[in-house]
Amino acid sequence: MNPHELSPWSMFLSADVLVKAVMIGLAFASLITWTIFLAKSAHLFLARRGLRKALARVSSTRTLTEAQLAAGRGGSLSASLVAAAIHEVRISPDSTANGIQARAASRFAEIVRAEARSARYGMGVLAMIGSTAPFVGLFGTVWGIMNSFIGISKAQTTNLAVVAPGIAEALLATAIGLAAAIPAVIIYNHLVRATKSYLDLVGRTSGAVARLLSRDLDRNHSGALARRAE
């Protein structure tokens, strides 16, 4: 390879097979990083906007029945929380209010945990890429430099024009490793903050439904006492 051909593409084509494999793997990891970023950002944005609207509707209602109508019967988080509360009330007609609330809280916790797992899906891949990509690139660099020194030994020359291309090819692997790792770390931290914000909203929605359940139970208890007094 001539000095004027020291472009990233020409260096990639001239690199050792193992170094090429490292570069391709790192490029693929970078593609995965940006795919996860776009998919998760869109998902969290839409989920946060939808849940914020659902929370406003649920918070404006007075009973679980009204909240069920406001939340709709789809598979949304708010609808699932309201349905869980109503179901617990229906299957526990003879239970105390505290017992119903405790079991409903357990159901809410399961729904919230499932939502948290869904919101964090793919984050582990970003963490892995961010932590391992520099070392994978460094491995490619070490391998390439080792081959360069072997070539120097065979050529029996230390002429920079002879040894520079091989060393440049090796260092390209480290550069690609950093190019894959740095965005992965930044995107991971950004998505952690976005996910925390969304899960805070999930917790607020769960709390709103729990308050509606408590009001309904108090209302039913008061009604039962009034009927006994009559």
Rosetta blueprint (number, residue, H / E / L):
1 M L
2 N L
3 P H
4 H H
5 E H
6 L L
7 S L
8 P H
9 W H
10 S H
11 M H
12 F H
13 L H
14 S H
15 A L
16 D L
17 V H
18 L H
19 V H
20 K H
21 A H
22 V H
23 M H
24 I H
25 G H
26 L H
27 A H
28 F H
29 A H
30 S H
31 L H
32 I H
33 T H
34 W H
35 T H
36 I H
37 F H
38 L H
39 A H
40 K H
41 S H
42 A H
43 H H
44 L H
45 F H
46 L H
47 A H
48 R H
49 R H
50 G H
51 L H
52 R H
53 K H
54 A H
55 L H
56 A H
57 R H
58 V H
59 S H
60 S L
61 T L
62 R L
63 T L
64 L H
65 T H
66 E H
67 A H
68 Q H
69 L H
70 A H
71 A H
72 G L
73 R L
74 G L
75 G L
76 S L
77 L H
78 S H
79 A H
80 S H
81 L H
82 V H
83 A H
84 A H
85 A H
86 I H
87 H H
88 E H
89 V H
90 R H
91 I H
92 S L
93 P L
94 D L
95 S L
96 T L
97 A H
98 N H
99 G H
100 I H
101 Q H
102 A H
103 R H
104 A H
105 A H
106 S H
107 R H
108 F H
109 A H
110 E H
111 I H
112 V H
113 R H
114 A H
115 E H
116 A H
117 R H
118 S H
119 A H
120 R L
121 Y L
122 G L
123 M H
124 G H
125 V H
126 L H
127 A H
128 M H
129 I H
130 G H
131 S H
132 T H
133 A H
134 P H
135 F H
136 V H
137 G H
138 L H
139 F H
140 G H
141 T H
142 V H
143 W H
144 G H
145 I H
146 M H
147 N H
148 S H
149 F H
150 I H
151 G H
152 I H
153 S H
154 K H
155 A H
156 Q L
157 T L
158 T L
159 N L
160 L H
161 A H
162 V H
163 V H
164 A H
165 P H
166 G H
167 I H
168 A H
169 E H
170 A H
171 L H
172 L H
173 A H
174 T H
175 A H
176 I H
177 G H
178 L H
179 A H
180 A H
181 A H
182 I H
183 P H
184 A H
185 V H
186 I H
187 I H
188 Y H
189 N H
190 H H
191 L H
192 V H
193 R H
194 A H
195 T H
196 K H
197 S H
198 Y H
199 L H
200 D H
201 L H
202 V H
203 G H
204 R H
205 T H
206 S H
207 G H
208 A H
209 V H
210 A H
211 R H
212 L H
213 L H
214 S H
215 R H
216 D H
217 L H
218 D H
219 R H
220 N H
221 H H
222 S H
223 G H
224 A H
225 L H
226 A H
227 R H
228 R H
229 A H
230 E L
